């Protein structure tokens, strides 16, 4: 039962796929009026494929639903009986690579022992009635004419020499009557000579007319408008000439006229000229169309970052505000992030964005007026975002402000605590700083493009120290693997030495007593940043950052 269900589902699926594809098809025909013939007459059936893009196409002919063995696109037979039916089965490989087929229409054949012969005529080129001087072409169609019927065309009962084919082409007189005589060699025609129904030729004069229409009755300045001309009764060899304000337009000689040069109030019309002698009014002027030209308004749009910063922090919210001018009543606007529609109907967009996100804005007019930009796409803003660093903690050691943060810092000074209005200290970007003025100090850590929140605030109330002359001491190596040398170039100095770790803890103390060289051994400490502070007998001091890197 499961297998049967699976087969049924596969069949349904195949049928669904097959119905979705473009099917090939085939139609069969035989020459006109030969579906009723004498017994034993050879009939010629032709197959016409509707789509030649499929592969493996073959034609299979059937008579009375029995395969005849013929696989060509033409089927010839003399073996059909009255009432027999013929169709063709088209077999091919469809666009899914699956074998497929299509059955044609069915043609039923009628045979009779006696079938009257007839000949019909049809006008296939030209018109009747028509102007004098226009050539006409008539075609003859035989009914039971046999294999090789004979034809003779006649005008007013007089045979036309040499006109003995199925077609007749010439210029006729206004009183001519056309007849075709056919002699049938069909074995079942009781009378072999038959005549077509007489066709009288009617000549008349034409009155031409022309009318023009426009796609738009008002356009924006500089816009393209399209005009169409429709003409009647112009006979042969008519020409067109378009005019703007009574001035002919060079090259504008067709039934369609395009222009983007119209000014407000310009008038457009077209003149039709016929060279046919049977047209009573060979020159005719169309109706005139006056076009309203509307002013085009200049417009522009942009987006501003109104809340937050870019570059900035990943966890900080920013707000973009769209600025636009002259987009009419109730414009449509939309925000996109990385090309994906994010918000519509608001001129602001708020949120947190990832690094490299692209924020863009689109505004579109909706009131049908004329604008320089109907749709304006504001170039996207690339977001630059970083993680927010931990806020530093500031310690005061002696007269030096020190933090345990790594990386780049920005130091600030403020004269007041409430409000705390900090000013950036130029060049103060290290993890320590020597205050030079009374006031409040704090630091902010910088992670590339993202600042931390402010550190704790330390107040410096007394500045009674001066710096040691830096040029007098050389400190090396830095970074070091353990021992740091301090060298005063053969000048003996006396100083107090203190070493602090990144947390501001005093880890080494020492005294330099009238020495020009002094070594500090840091090998017992763990790798990291340390600060050596030197203070002389006069109270002058300086602090040096040392990087300890164990092998």
JOJOBEL-V295477 format. One record per residue. N is the residue number from 1. RES is the residue in three letters. PHI is phi in whole degrees, -180 to 180 (none if undefined). Layout:
N;RES;PHI  N;RES;PHI
//
This chain:
1;UNK;none  2;UNK;-64  3;UNK;-62  4;UNK;-64  5;UNK;-63  6;UNK;-63  7;UNK;-62  8;UNK;-63  9;UNK;-65  10;UNK;-62  11;UNK;-64  12;UNK;-63  13;UNK;-62  14;UNK;-64  15;UNK;-64  16;UNK;-65  17;UNK;-63  18;UNK;-65  19;UNK;-71  20;UNK;-84  21;UNK;-86  22;UNK;-84  23;UNK;-85  24;UNK;-81  25;UNK;-149  26;UNK;-143  27;UNK;-126  28;UNK;-112  29;UNK;-139  30;UNK;-131  31;UNK;-53  32;UNK;-54  33;UNK;69  34;UNK;-101  35;UNK;-76  36;UNK;-119  37;UNK;-144  38;UNK;-74  39;UNK;-62  40;UNK;88  41;UNK;-71  42;UNK;-74  43;UNK;-111  44;UNK;-117  45;UNK;-104  46;UNK;-124  47;UNK;-105  48;UNK;-125  49;UNK;-81  50;UNK;-85  51;UNK;-143  52;UNK;-101  53;UNK;-93  54;UNK;-89  55;UNK;-108  56;UNK;63  57;UNK;-81  58;UNK;-145  59;UNK;-112  60;UNK;-125  61;UNK;-95  62;UNK;-127  63;UNK;-119  64;UNK;55  65;UNK;67  66;UNK;-111  67;UNK;-64  68;UNK;-87  69;UNK;90  70;UNK;-88  71;UNK;-126  72;UNK;-98  73;UNK;-85  74;UNK;-131  75;UNK;-128  76;UNK;-111  77;UNK;-155  78;UNK;-122  79;UNK;-100  80;UNK;-82  81;UNK;-106  82;UNK;-62  83;UNK;93  84;UNK;-67  85;UNK;-119  86;UNK;-132  87;UNK;-147  88;UNK;-124  89;UNK;-105  90;UNK;-92  91;UNK;-113  92;UNK;-160  93;UNK;-104  94;UNK;-79  95;UNK;-69  96;UNK;-94  97;UNK;78  98;UNK;-108  99;UNK;-62  100;UNK;-143  101;UNK;-153  102;UNK;-150  103;UNK;-97  104;UNK;-77  105;UNK;-67  106;UNK;-110  107;UNK;-113  108;UNK;-101  109;UNK;-103  110;UNK;-121  111;UNK;-114  112;UNK;-145  113;UNK;-69  114;UNK;-134  115;UNK;-134  116;UNK;-62  117;UNK;-81  118;UNK;-145  119;UNK;-135  120;UNK;-111  121;UNK;-123  122;UNK;-143  123;UNK;-83  124;UNK;-106  125;UNK;-136  126;UNK;98  127;UNK;-133  128;UNK;-146  129;UNK;-73  130;UNK;-163  131;UNK;-70  132;UNK;-67  133;UNK;93  134;UNK;-90  135;UNK;-71  136;UNK;-123  137;UNK;-126  138;UNK;-110  139;UNK;-127  140;UNK;-103  141;UNK;-123  142;UNK;-84  143;UNK;-122  144;UNK;54  145;UNK;-87  146;UNK;84  147;UNK;-75  148;UNK;-132  149;UNK;-69  150;UNK;-111  151;UNK;-122  152;UNK;-150  153;UNK;-90  154;UNK;-136  155;UNK;-118  156;UNK;55  157;UNK;80  158;UNK;-106  159;UNK;-65  160;UNK;-95  161;UNK;-58  162;UNK;82  163;UNK;-93  164;UNK;-127  165;UNK;-108  166;UNK;-79  167;UNK;-130  168;UNK;-137  169;UNK;-129  170;UNK;-174  171;UNK;-92  172;UNK;-104  173;UNK;-84  174;UNK;-70  175;UNK;-112  176;UNK;-73  177;UNK;-128  178;UNK;-102  179;UNK;-141  180;UNK;-115  181;UNK;-102  182;UNK;-126  183;UNK;-109  184;UNK;-88  185;UNK;-112  186;UNK;-71  187;UNK;-70  188;UNK;-110  189;UNK;-87  190;UNK;-68  191;UNK;-126  192;UNK;-89  193;UNK;-108  194;UNK;-135  195;UNK;-126  196;UNK;-76  197;UNK;-70  198;UNK;-61  199;UNK;-117  200;UNK;-77  201;UNK;-89  202;UNK;-118  203;UNK;-105  204;UNK;-150  205;UNK;-95  206;UNK;-110  207;UNK;-121  208;UNK;-82  209;UNK;-150  210;UNK;-143  211;UNK;-136  212;UNK;-119  213;UNK;-131  214;UNK;-127  215;UNK;-71  216;UNK;-125  217;UNK;-92  218;UNK;-147  219;UNK;-136  220;UNK;-77  221;UNK;-57  222;UNK;86  223;UNK;-78  224;UNK;-96  225;UNK;-118  226;UNK;-123  227;UNK;-117  228;UNK;-122  229;UNK;-110  230;UNK;-122  231;UNK;-120  232;UNK;-136  233;UNK;62  234;UNK;-98  235;UNK;67  236;UNK;-105  237;UNK;61  238;UNK;-88  239;UNK;-130  240;UNK;-123  241;UNK;-141  242;UNK;-93  243;UNK;-130  244;UNK;-123  245;UNK;53  246;UNK;69  247;UNK;-109  248;UNK;-65  249;UNK;-97  250;UNK;-60  251;UNK;84  252;UNK;-89  253;UNK;-129  254;UNK;-109  255;UNK;-77  256;UNK;-123  257;UNK;-130  258;UNK;-110  259;UNK;-156  260;UNK;-124  261;UNK;-110  262;UNK;-69  263;UNK;-109  264;UNK;-60  265;UNK;89  266;UNK;-61  267;UNK;-114  268;UNK;-119  269;UNK;-151  270;UNK;-134  271;UNK;-110  272;UNK;-101  273;UNK;-125  274;UNK;-114  275;UNK;-103  276;UNK;-76  277;UNK;-68  278;UNK;-90  279;UNK;-86  280;UNK;-72  281;UNK;-121  282;UNK;-67  283;UNK;-125  284;UNK;-140  285;UNK;-107  286;UNK;-76  287;UNK;-65  288;UNK;-104  289;UNK;-123  290;UNK;-103  291;UNK;-105  292;UNK;-91  293;UNK;-102  294;UNK;-100  295;UNK;-68  296;UNK;-99  297;UNK;-91  298;UNK;-81  299;UNK;-140  300;UNK;-154  301;UNK;-151  302;UNK;-155  303;UNK;-129  304;UNK;-120  305;UNK;-87  306;UNK;-100  307;UNK;-135  308;UNK;92  309;UNK;-139  310;UNK;-143  311;UNK;-64  312;UNK;-165  313;UNK;-95  314;UNK;-62  315;UNK;-94  316;UNK;-103  317;UNK;-87  318;UNK;-122  319;UNK;-129  320;UNK;-102  321;UNK;-123  322;UNK;-84  323;UNK;-114  324;UNK;-144  325;UNK;-141  326;UNK;62  327;UNK;-117  328;UNK;77  329;UNK;-84  330;UNK;51  331;UNK;-69  332;UNK;-99  333;UNK;-137  334;UNK;-148  335;UNK;-107  336;UNK;-130  337;UNK;-121  338;UNK;57  339;UNK;81  340;UNK;-101  341;UNK;-60  342;UNK;-117  343;UNK;-155  344;UNK;-130  345;UNK;81  346;UNK;-131  347;UNK;-93  348;UNK;-130  349;UNK;-140  350;UNK;-120  351;UNK;165  352;UNK;-104  353;UNK;-122  354;UNK;-86  355;UNK;-62  356;UNK;74  357;UNK;-58  358;UNK;-114  359;UNK;-105  360;UNK;-135  361;UNK;-138  362;UNK;-129  363;UNK;-130  364;UNK;-136  365;UNK;-74  366;UNK;-133  367;UNK;-97  368;UNK;78  369;UNK;-82  370;UNK;-99  371;UNK;-136  372;UNK;-63  373;UNK;-126  374;UNK;-78  375;UNK;-127  376;UNK;-123  377;UNK;-104  378;UNK;-75  379;UNK;-56  380;UNK;-72  381;UNK;-102  382;UNK;-85  383;UNK;-83  384;UNK;-115  385;UNK;-129  386;UNK;-135  387;UNK;-70  388;UNK;-81  389;UNK;-74  390;UNK;-70  391;UNK;-64  392;UNK;-72  393;UNK;-115  394;UNK;-99  395;UNK;-119  396;UNK;-109  397;UNK;-118  398;UNK;65  399;UNK;-112  400;UNK;-120  401;UNK;-88  402;UNK;-131  403;UNK;-121  404;UNK;-93  405;UNK;-74  406;UNK;-100  407;UNK;89  408;UNK;-91  409;UNK;-116  410;UNK;-125  411;UNK;-95  412;UNK;-126  413;UNK;-127  414;UNK;-136  415;UNK;-85  416;UNK;-131  417;UNK;-95  418;UNK;-129  419;UNK;-81  420;UNK;-87  421;UNK;-111  422;UNK;-83  423;UNK;-116  424;UNK;-63  425;UNK;-88  426;UNK;-57  427;UNK;78  428;UNK;-88  429;UNK;-127  430;UNK;-87  431;UNK;-84  432;UNK;-142  433;UNK;-154  434;UNK;-95  435;UNK;-62  436;UNK;-119  437;UNK;-151  438;UNK;-68  439;UNK;141  440;UNK;-101  441;UNK;-128  442;UNK;-154  443;UNK;-133  444;UNK;-128  445;UNK;-83  446;UNK;-119  447;UNK;-107  448;UNK;58  449;UNK;-109  450;UNK;-128  451;UNK;-87  452;UNK;-82  453;UNK;-75  454;UNK;-70  455;UNK;-73  456;UNK;-64  457;UNK;-105  458;UNK;-117  459;UNK;-99  460;UNK;-100  461;UNK;-105  462;UNK;-146  463;UNK;-118  464;UNK;-123  465;UNK;-128  466;UNK;-128  467;UNK;-80  468;UNK;-71  469;UNK;-64  470;UNK;-66  471;UNK;-69  472;UNK;-89  473;UNK;-122  474;UNK;-113  475;UNK;-118  476;UNK;-159  477;UNK;-76  478;UNK;-149  479;UNK;-67  480;UNK;-130  481;UNK;-98  482;UNK;178  483;UNK;-101  484;UNK;-115  485;UNK;-101  486;UNK;-112  487;UNK;-133  488;UNK;-108  489;UNK;54  490;UNK;67  491;UNK;-102  492;UNK;-77  493;UNK;-131  494;UNK;-126  495;UNK;-151  496;UNK;-94  497;UNK;-122  498;UNK;-131  499;UNK;-116  500;UNK;-117  501;UNK;-86  502;UNK;-68  503;UNK;-91  504;UNK;86  505;UNK;-86  506;UNK;-78  507;UNK;-109  508;UNK;-143  509;UNK;-125  510;UNK;-160  511;UNK;-129  512;UNK;-102  513;UNK;-114  514;UNK;52  515;UNK;-127  516;UNK;-101  517;UNK;-145  518;UNK;-148  519;UNK;-107  520;UNK;-113  521;UNK;-96  522;UNK;-104  523;UNK;-64  524;UNK;-80  525;UNK;-93  526;UNK;-79  527;UNK;-60  528;UNK;156  529;UNK;-97  530;UNK;-134  531;UNK;-128  532;UNK;-98  533;UNK;-112  534;UNK;-112  535;UNK;-133  536;UNK;-91  537;UNK;-67  538;UNK;-88  539;UNK;91  540;UNK;-75  541;UNK;-145  542;UNK;-158  543;UNK;-125  544;UNK;-126  545;UNK;-88  546;UNK;-122  547;UNK;-107  548;UNK;-101  549;UNK;-131  550;UNK;-73  551;UNK;-66
//
